[in-house]
Amino acid sequence: MILLVNDASILIDLLKADLIEPFFQLEYELHVSDLVANEVQEENAADLDAFVRDGKLKKKTFDFEELMAIQLLEVQHKALSVPDCSCLYLSQKLSATLLTGDAPLRRIAEQNKIPVHGLLWVFDELINHDRISRKTASAKLKHILSVNPRLPAKECNKRLLKWRKNGKKFSVFF
């Protein structure tokens, strides 16, 4: 089973696009730190609690020693917040892939040999595992771009063009 640690940016975008349910239908073991979960302040953030209760989202609460290790990461990586460092720590501890849309966190994770994917990878997975259609993916991505234009425009446009065409499922690794 592939383990994924979620950063707030991914969960926020999925909540905004109303894609949280299909996301949790993917066959991955999904994790989040309590520090990250507390950052998610969307109207429908309570939807995450149901997935925690059902065991589909494992929420990690850290003990004192772990919090000290997270604080040490924050000292080492000034560009990261404490919740970001909790993602980095948890990904390392679990040997998990990190899901994030945060560029500094992505860069530091890659430097530490932690596999990293972003929101566009999640869209690819949702399509490849028949959780959403290409048409739905296109509409949802356009919605996310309208409220949060930080995603890489070139990659988004590639996806939108590809989803418009009838073709085989695809996977992109970046």
Phi and psi in degrees as GROMACS dihedral restraints (atoms count N, CA, C in turn):
[ dihedral_restraints ]
;  ai    aj    ak    al  type     phi  dphi    fc
    3     4     5     6     1   -84.5    20    10
    4     5     6     7     1   129.9    20    10
    6     7     8     9     1   -97.8    20    10
    7     8     9    10     1   135.4    20    10
    9    10    11    12     1  -124.5    20    10
   10    11    12    13     1   132.0    20    10
   12    13    14    15     1  -104.7    20    10
   13    14    15    16     1   126.8    20    10
   15    16    17    18     1   -97.7    20    10
   16    17    18    19     1   130.4    20    10
   18    19    20    21     1   -87.5    20    10
   19    20    21    22     1   160.1    20    10
   21    22    23    24     1   -59.1    20    10
   22    23    24    25     1   -37.5    20    10
   24    25    26    27     1   -58.6    20    10
   25    26    27    28     1   -40.0    20    10
   27    28    29    30     1   -66.9    20    10
   28    29    30    31     1   -48.5    20    10
   30    31    32    33     1   -63.3    20    10
   31    32    33    34     1   -40.2    20    10
   33    34    35    36     1   -62.5    20    10
   34    35    36    37     1   -46.9    20    10
   36    37    38    39     1   -63.1    20    10
   37    38    39    40     1   -41.0    20    10
   39    40    41    42     1   -66.6    20    10
   40    41    42    43     1   -36.6    20    10
   42    43    44    45     1   -66.7    20    10
   43    44    45    46     1   -43.9    20    10
   45    46    47    48     1   -60.8    20    10
   46    47    48    49     1   -35.7    20    10
   48    49    50    51     1   -90.4    20    10
   49    50    51    52     1     2.2    20    10
   51    52    53    54     1    56.4    20    10
   52    53    54    55     1    45.4    20    10
   54    55    56    57     1  -117.1    20    10
   55    56    57    58     1    12.4    20    10
   57    58    59    60     1   -67.2    20    10
   58    59    60    61     1   -38.7    20    10
   60    61    62    63     1   -63.0    20    10
   61    62    63    64     1   -52.0    20    10
   63    64    65    66     1   -61.0    20    10
   64    65    66    67     1   -33.8    20    10
   66    67    68    69     1   -59.8    20    10
   67    68    69    70     1   -43.5    20    10
   69    70    71    72     1   -78.0    20    10
   70    71    72    73     1    -4.6    20    10
   72    73    74    75     1   -84.2    20    10
   73    74    75    76     1   -15.1    20    10
   75    76    77    78     1   -66.3    20    10
   76    77    78    79     1   148.1    20    10
   78    79    80    81     1   -91.1    20    10
   79    80    81    82     1    67.9    20    10
   81    82    83    84     1  -126.2    20    10
   82    83    84    85     1   157.2    20    10
   84    85    86    87     1   -91.4    20    10
   85    86    87    88     1   115.0    20    10
   87    88    89    90     1  -103.7    20    10
   88    89    90    91     1   132.8    20    10
   90    91    92    93     1  -128.1    20    10
   91    92    93    94     1   153.2    20    10
   93    94    95    96     1  -150.3    20    10
   94    95    96    97     1   145.8    20    10
   96    97    98    99     1   -83.8    20    10
   97    98    99   100     1   155.3    20    10
   99   100   101   102     1   -63.2    20    10
  100   101   102   103     1   -31.0    20    10
  102   103   104   105     1   -65.5    20    10
  103   104   105   106     1   -38.5    20    10
  105   106   107   108     1   -72.6    20    10
  106   107   108   109     1   -44.6    20    10
  108   109   110   111     1   -56.2    20    10
  109   110   111   112     1   -36.3    20    10
  111   112   113   114     1   -70.1    20    10
  112   113   114   115     1   -20.8    20    10
  114   115   116   117     1   -76.4    20    10
  115   116   117   118     1   -22.8    20    10
  117   118   119   120     1   -79.0    20    10
  118   119   120   121     1   109.3    20    10
  120   121   122   123     1  -118.4    20    10
  121   122   123   124     1    19.7    20    10
  123   124   125   126     1   -66.2    20    10
  124   125   126   127     1   159.5    20    10
  126   127   128   129     1   -53.4    20    10
  127   128   129   130     1   -39.8    20    10
  129   130   131   132     1   -98.7    20    10
  130   131   132   133     1    22.5    20    10
  132   133   134   135     1   -60.0    20    10
  133   134   135   136     1   -27.6    20    10
  135   136   137   138     1   -62.7    20    10
  136   137   138   139     1   -20.1    20    10
  138   139   140   141     1   -58.5    20    10
  139   140   141   142     1   -30.8    20    10
  141   142   143   144     1   -64.9    20    10
  142   143   144   145     1   -32.8    20    10
  144   145   146   147     1   -60.0    20    10
  145   146   147   148     1   -36.7    20    10
  147   148   149   150     1   -63.6    20    10
  148   149   150   151     1   -37.7    20    10
  150   151   152   153     1   -71.9    20    10
  151   152   153   154     1   -31.5    20    10
  153   154   155   156     1   -66.9    20    10
  154   155   156   157     1   -47.4    20    10
  156   157   158   159     1   -60.0    20    10
  157   158   159   160     1   -38.5    20    10
  159   160   161   162     1   -78.4    20    10
  160   161   162   163     1    -5.4    20    10
  162   163   164   165     1    80.0    20    10
  163   164   165   166     1     8.2    20    10
  165   166   167   168     1   -81.2    20    10
  166   167   168   169     1   -21.2    20    10
  168   169   170   171     1  -126.9    20    10
  169   170   171   172     1   116.8    20    10
  171   172   173   174     1   -92.5    20    10
  172   173   174   175     1   115.4    20    10
  174   175   176   177     1   -97.8    20    10
  175   176   177   178     1   121.4    20    10
  177   178   179   180     1   -95.7    20    10
  178   179   180   181     1   124.9    20    10
  180   181   182   183     1  -104.2    20    10
  181   182   183   184     1   132.0    20    10
  183   184   185   186     1   -93.3    20    10
  184   185   186   187     1   145.8    20    10
  186   187   188   189     1   -86.0    20    10
  187   188   189   190     1   179.1    20    10
  189   190   191   192     1   -58.9    20    10
  190   191   192   193     1   -46.8    20    10
  192   193   194   195     1   -62.6    20    10
  193   194   195   196     1   -39.1    20    10
  195   196   197   198     1   -66.9    20    10
  196   197   198   199     1   -40.1    20    10
  198   199   200   201     1   -62.8    20    10
  199   200   201   202     1   -35.8    20    10
  201   202   203   204     1   -66.2    20    10
  202   203   204   205     1   -40.4    20    10
  204   205   206   207     1   -65.1    20    10
  205   206   207   208     1   -38.1    20    10
  207   208   209   210     1   -66.1    20    10
  208   209   210   211     1   -41.7    20    10
  210   211   212   213     1   -62.4    20    10
  211   212   213   214     1   -37.9    20    10
  213   214   215   216     1   -64.1    20    10
  214   215   216   217     1   -39.7    20    10
  216   217   218   219     1   -61.5    20    10
  217   218   219   220     1   -38.9    20    10
  219   220   221   222     1   -65.0    20    10
  220   221   222   223     1   -37.8    20    10
  222   223   224   225     1   -65.8    20    10
  223   224   225   226     1   -39.6    20    10
  225   226   227   228     1   -72.1    20    10
  226   227   228   229     1   -30.3    20    10
  228   229   230   231     1  -125.3    20    10
  229   230   231   232     1    83.5    20    10
  231   232   233   234     1   -58.6    20    10
  232   233   234   235     1   -25.0    20    10
  234   235   236   237     1   -76.3    20    10
  235   236   237   238     1    -9.1    20    10
  237   238   239   240     1  -105.7    20    10
  238   239   240   241     1   146.3    20    10
  240   241   242   243     1   -83.5    20    10
  241   242   243   244     1   170.5    20    10
  243   244   245   246     1   -60.8    20    10
  244   245   246   247     1   -45.9    20    10
  246   247   248   249     1   -59.9    20    10
  247   248   249   250     1   -38.5    20    10
  249   250   251   252     1   -59.9    20    10
  250   251   252   253     1   -45.0    20    10
  252   253   254   255     1   -64.5    20    10
  253   254   255   256     1   -31.5    20    10
  255   256   257   258     1   -66.4    20    10
  256   257   258   259     1   -34.3    20    10
  258   259   260   261     1   -66.3    20    10
  259   260   261   262     1   -45.1    20    10
  261   262   263   264     1   -60.4    20    10
  262   263   264   265     1   -48.1    20    10
  264   265   266   267     1   -60.6    20    10
  265   266   267   268     1   -48.7    20    10
  267   268   269   270     1   -65.8    20    10
  268   269   270   271     1   -39.1    20    10
  270   271   272   273     1   -61.6    20    10
  271   272   273   274     1   -42.9    20    10
  273   274   275   276     1   -65.5    20    10
  274   275   276   277     1   -46.2    20    10
  276   277   278   279     1   -61.7    20    10
  277   278   279   280     1   -39.6    20    10
  279   280   281   282     1   -93.1    20    10
  280   281   282   283     1    -4.7    20    10
  282   283   284   285     1    53.6    20    10
  283   284   285   286     1    49.1    20    10
  285   286   287   288     1  -107.6    20    10
  286   287   288   289     1   162.1    20    10
  288   289   290   291     1   -82.7    20    10
  289   290   291   292     1   139.1    20    10
  291   292   293   294     1   -96.5    20    10
  292   293   294   295     1   132.6    20    10
  294   295   296   297     1  -106.4    20    10
  295   296   297   298     1   117.5    20    10
  297   298   299   300     1  -153.8    20    10
  298   299   300   301     1   152.8    20    10
  300   301   302   303     1  -110.0    20    10
  301   302   303   304     1     6.4    20    10
  303   304   305   306     1   -90.4    20    10
  304   305   306   307     1   115.0    20    10
  306   307   308   309     1   -60.1    20    10
  307   308   309   310     1   -47.8    20    10
  309   310   311   312     1   -62.1    20    10
  310   311   312   313     1   -39.6    20    10
  312   313   314   315     1   -64.9    20    10
  313   314   315   316     1   -42.2    20    10
  315   316   317   318     1   -59.5    20    10
  316   317   318   319     1   -47.9    20    10
  318   319   320   321     1   -60.7    20    10
  319   320   321   322     1   -46.5    20    10
  321   322   323   324     1   -69.3    20    10
  322   323   324   325     1   -38.0    20    10
  324   325   326   327     1   -61.6    20    10
  325   326   327   328     1   -45.7    20    10
  327   328   329   330     1   -62.3    20    10
  328   329   330   331     1   -39.1    20    10
  330   331   332   333     1   -62.2    20    10
  331   332   333   334     1   -28.9    20    10
  333   334   335   336     1   -95.1    20    10
  334   335   336   337     1    14.8    20    10
  336   337   338   339     1    62.2    20    10
  337   338   339   340     1    29.9    20    10
  339   340   341   342     1   -94.2    20    10
  340   341   342   343     1   125.8    20    10
  342   343   344   345     1   -62.5    20    10
  343   344   345   346     1   138.8    20    10
  345   346   347   348     1  -134.7    20    10
  346   347   348   349     1   138.2    20    10
  348   349   350   351     1  -133.7    20    10
  349   350   351   352     1   162.7    20    10
  351   352   353   354     1  -120.6    20    10
  352   353   354   355     1  -167.1    20    10
  354   355   356   357     1   -62.5    20    10
  355   356   357   358     1   -36.7    20    10
  357   358   359   360     1   -65.4    20    10
  358   359   360   361     1   -34.7    20    10
  360   361   362   363     1   -62.6    20    10
  361   362   363   364     1   -41.0    20    10
  363   364   365   366     1   -60.8    20    10
  364   365   366   367     1   -44.3    20    10
  366   367   368   369     1   -58.0    20    10
  367   368   369   370     1   -45.5    20    10
  369   370   371   372     1   -57.6    20    10
  370   371   372   373     1   -43.8    20    10
  372   373   374   375     1   -65.0    20    10
  373   374   375   376     1   -41.6    20    10
  375   376   377   378     1   -61.1    20    10
  376   377   378   379     1   -39.4    20    10
  378   379   380   381     1   -72.1    20    10
  379   380   381   382     1   -48.8    20    10
  381   382   383   384     1   -62.1    20    10
  382   383   384   385     1   -27.7    20    10
  384   385   386   387     1  -102.5    20    10
  385   386   387   388     1    17.7    20    10
  387   388   389   390     1    54.9    20    10
  388   389   390   391     1    38.1    20    10
  390   391   392   393     1   -89.9    20    10
  391   392   393   394     1   -28.7    20    10
  393   394   395   396     1  -142.5    20    10
  394   395   396   397     1   158.2    20    10
  396   397   398   399     1   -84.3    20    10
  397   398   399   400     1   166.4    20    10
  399   400   401   402     1   -63.8    20    10
  400   401   402   403     1   -37.3    20    10
  402   403   404   405     1   -62.6    20    10
  403   404   405   406     1   -44.6    20    10
  405   406   407   408     1   -63.7    20    10
  406   407   408   409     1   -43.9    20    10
  408   409   410   411     1   -58.2    20    10
  409   410   411   412     1   -43.6    20    10
  411   412   413   414     1   -61.0    20    10
  412   413   414   415     1   -47.8    20    10
  414   415   416   417     1   -63.4    20    10
  415   416   417   418     1   -42.0    20    10
  417   418   419   420     1   -69.1    20    10
  418   419   420   421     1   -40.1    20    10
  420   421   422   423     1   -65.7    20    10
  421   422   423   424     1   -41.4    20    10
  423   424   425   426     1   -60.8    20    10
  424   425   426   427     1   -39.8    20    10
  426   427   428   429     1   -62.4    20    10
  427   428   429   430     1   -47.4    20    10
  429   430   431   432     1   -60.3    20    10
  430   431   432   433     1   -42.6    20    10
  432   433   434   435     1   -62.9    20    10
  433   434   435   436     1   -30.7    20    10
  435   436   437   438     1   -72.6    20    10
  436   437   438   439     1   -27.5    20    10
  438   439   440   441     1  -104.2    20    10
  439   440   441   442     1   -16.0    20    10
  441   442   443   444     1  -152.5    20    10
  442   443   444   445     1    84.2    20    10
  444   445   446   447     1   -79.8    20    10
  445   446   447   448     1    24.3    20    10
  447   448   449   450     1   -82.4    20    10
  448   449   450   451     1    -9.3    20    10
  450   451   452   453     1   -69.3    20    10
  451   452   453   454     1   152.9    20    10
  453   454   455   456     1   -66.7    20    10
  454   455   456   457     1   115.0    20    10
  456   457   458   459     1   -58.4    20    10
  457   458   459   460     1   -43.0    20    10
  459   460   461   462     1   -61.0    20    10
  460   461   462   463     1   -46.6    20    10
  462   463   464   465     1   -67.0    20    10
  463   464   465   466     1   -38.8    20    10
  465   466   467   468     1   -62.2    20    10
  466   467   468   469     1   -44.9    20    10
  468   469   470   471     1   -63.2    20    10
  469   470   471   472     1   -38.5    20    10
  471   472   473   474     1   -58.4    20    10
  472   473   474   475     1   -45.7    20    10
  474   475   476   477     1   -63.5    20    10
  475   476   477   478     1   -47.8    20    10
  477   478   479   480     1   -59.4    20    10
  478   479   480   481     1   -40.6    20    10
  480   481   482   483     1   -65.8    20    10
  481   482   483   484     1   -44.4    20    10
  483   484   485   486     1   -64.7    20    10
  484   485   486   487     1   -40.4    20    10
  486   487   488   489     1   -69.1    20    10
  487   488   489   490     1   -26.0    20    10
  489   490   491   492     1   -70.3    20    10
  490   491   492   493     1   -30.2    20    10
  492   493   494   495     1   -85.7    20    10
  493   494   495   496     1   151.0    20    10
  495   496   497   498     1   -84.1    20    10
  496   497   498   499     1   126.8    20    10
  498   499   500   501     1  -167.2    20    10
  499   500   501   502     1  -175.6    20    10
  501   502   503   504     1   -75.7    20    10
  502   503   504   505     1   159.8    20    10
  504   505   506   507     1   -64.3    20    10
  505   506   507   508     1   155.0    20    10
  507   508   509   510     1  -141.2    20    10
  508   509   510   511     1   165.0    20    10
  510   511   512   513     1  -136.8    20    10
  511   512   513   514     1   137.9    20    10
  513   514   515   516     1  -122.2    20    10
  514   515   516   517     1   131.1    20    10
  516   517   518   519     1  -115.2    20    10
  517   518   519   520     1   119.0    20    10
